[in-house]
Amino acid sequence: MSGRDFSWPLFFVCPLISRRAGGNRCCRDVEGMVREGAFVACCNRLPPWLLFLRMESKKKIVVAIGGSSGSLYAKLLLDRLAGLAEQWSAVGVVMTDNGKYNWALELGEPFDPAAYPFDYYEKRNFHAPFASGSAKYETMIVCPCSMGLLARMATGVSEDLITRAADVILKERRRLIVVPRETPLSLIHLRNMTTITEAGGIICPAIPGFYGGAETKEEIALTVVDRVLDLAGLELGDTYRWGE
């Protein structure tokens, strides 16, 4: 567990945490609770005298940039993550060839790995840590995701670092978030999305929301990116939330 370890008092207060969170069971897997964000959610509802138990673990995240249109989503995702450095210990970035092409085409300049404080890996580099489950990367985000990449992940075709990493995330029962950017969708596309969902992945289509008053294309795209980061368990202090 990263950071200071205050896990020992939790065994005495787990029943209280469970009741405060609306549950009725005692949580024994403390590290698992922290990793999945459940403990942080519980602590947000604890009385002041128990707030010393609040603990957040830093995450290890893979960002895969596929070859569909929607490079703006990928750029804003990286920008957001760069501003949330206190919440992650490692971010690994890998791009497809078409991802690089579309980045330059749609954003007007080539992707520059040096512009971000992340670890960049070429798509054939199987020595990247997240090519193995032993590296314990908890979350993988594929944004944007083409239908070809979706199909390879859904069928377990581990032909490059992206598909291998997705295979690892699923087999280790960790969090795979796929952001497809395609329309319309064929039955093949829908079945591949179903397969990934049944395997434990999350399909989060690049469908913006408009109820928050977004005006620029960046603000509109951020409505998708912020939902993705929510799903990844990161805390955002400057995003629009319904009813708040």
N, C-alpha and C positions, 0 to 999 in steps of 0.2 A: 504494500500500500504506500502510495507516495505521500509526502508531507508528514506532519506529526501524527502519531497514532494515538487517538483518543478512543479506540474501539472498545477497550475493556469496560468502561462504565455502561455501554449500551446493553450489556447482558442483564443489567439491573433495571433498565428503564424500557426495554423493548415492549413489554405489554402496554405501557403508557403510550409509547410512540405509535404502536399499532392501533390503539383506540383513538388517538388524536387524528390519525390518518384515515379513520373511517373503517378500519378492518377489525378482525376479531382473533387474529393469530399472532403469536410471538415470532418475530423475525430473527433467525439465528445466523444467517449468512450475512454478517455485517459488511464485509468487504464487497459482496455482491450487491448489497443495497446501495452502497456508495457509488459503485461503478455504474449502476443503472439509473442513478439519480433519485431513487426512491427515498433514501435517507434525507437528502437535502429537502425534498418536498415535505417530508414529515416534520423536519426541524423548523420549517417555515411556519408550522402551526403549533409549535411547542410554546409553553408559557415562558416568560422572561427568565425564570430561575433555571431553565434548562437550555438556554441558548448557547451556553459554553460548549454544548455537544455538537453544534453545527460544524460540519466538516465537508469539504469539497475536494474530490480527487481530480488531479489533472489528467486529461485524456490524451490518448494516442490515436490519431486520425489519419486515414488515407483519403486523399481527394484524387479521383480519376476523372479526367476531362475527355469526353468522347467526341466523336466526329460529327454530331448533328449540329444544325444551326442553334444558336443560343449561347455564344461565347460570353455575352454580357452576364449571363447568370453565373458562369464560372469565374469571371473576373470579380464580380461583386462578392461571391462566396469567399474567394481568396482575400479580398480586401477586408471583409468582415472578420475572418479568422485571424488576420494579422493584428487586428485591433482587440482581439480576445486572448492575447498571448498568456495572460495569467491563468487561463483555464485549460491549456493544453501543454503537454510536455514534448510532443513530437507531432509534426504534420508532414506526411510524405505525399508528394505530388507526382503524378505520372500522366502523360498525355498520349493519345493516339496520333498518328500522322495526320489524319484528317482534322483532329482537334487543333493541332498547330496551324494547319492551313486556314481553318475557319476563324481562329483567333486573329490572325493577320488580316484576313478578308473583312471581318465584321468590326474589328476594333481599330483597324488602321495601322497597326504595328505588330511585329512578331512578339511572341511570348518571351519574356526575359525572366528566367528563374532567379536571377540575382536581385530582382525587384522585390522579392518576398523573403521573409525569414524562415523559409521552409526547406526541407530536404527534397531535392528533385532527383528523379530516377528515370532513365530511359525505359521504354516499354519492354525491352528484351533483357533487362537487368534482373535476373532471378536471384541475385545476391541481396536484393533489397530486403530489409528485415521483415516486412509484412508479407513476404512470399511464404512465410512459415507461421503457423499458429503459435509457436513458442515465443514470438516477439510480443504477443498480447496487445496488438492494436485492437481497440474495442469497436471502432466505428469506421465504416467506409462509405463515402459519398461519391456517387457517379453522376456528374453534372457538367454538361448535359449528357444524356445517354442516347445513342443512335439505336435503331431497331436491330441492326446487325450485332452490335455489342450486347444488347439485351438478349438476343437469341443465343449468343455464345455463353453468356453467364447462366442462362436458364438451362442449358443442356450440358453444363459442366465441361465445356471445351476450354481447357486451360492452356491456350496457345501463346499467351504473353503475360506480362506482369499484372495487367489489369484483371484479366479473367482468372488468373491464378489467385490473386488477392481476394477476389469476390468468392471464389471457391473456398478459400481458407476461412473467410468471415462466416460463411454459411455453415461450414462443417463444424466450426468452433462455437456455433450458436451465438454469434455476436450480431452487431447491428449493421445491416446493409441497406443504404438508402439510395434508391435509384430515381433519377429525375429525367424521365423520358421527354423528348421534345419532338413530337411527330403528330401529324394530322392529315387525313383521317387515319384511323387505326383498323388494320385488317384483323381477321379472326386469328391469324398466326401471332400477331403482335399481342392481342389480348390473352391468348393462351400462354404465351411466354411470361407475361406479367403475372398471370395466375400461378404459374409454376414457381416463380421467384417468391411470390407471397406465401405460397404453401410451404416453401423451404425456409421461411422465416424472415424474408426481406420485406422492405417497405417500398411501395411504389408511390412516389410523390410527384405527380405530373407538373410540368412547368406551366401552370395555369394561374395567372395573377389574380389577386383580389382587388376590388375597386372601392370597397366600402370605407377604406381608411383615408380617402381623399388624395391618393397619390396622383401626381401630375406629370412629372418627367418620366422618361422611359426607365431611368435608373430607379426611381422611387417605385415604379410599377414592378420592375423585376425584383426589387428587394422584398416585395410581399411573398414571393416564392422562396427566395434565399433565406429569409428569416424563419419561415416555416420549416425549412430543411434543418437549420441550426437548432430550432426547438426540438425537432425529432432526434437530433444528435445529443441532446441533453445539455446544451450550452445555455448560459444565462445571458439574455439580451436586455439591456436597460433602456433602449431607445427605439423599440418597435411598437407599432400600433396594435393594441389588443382590444377586441370587441368588449364593449361595456365598461371599459376603464377610462 
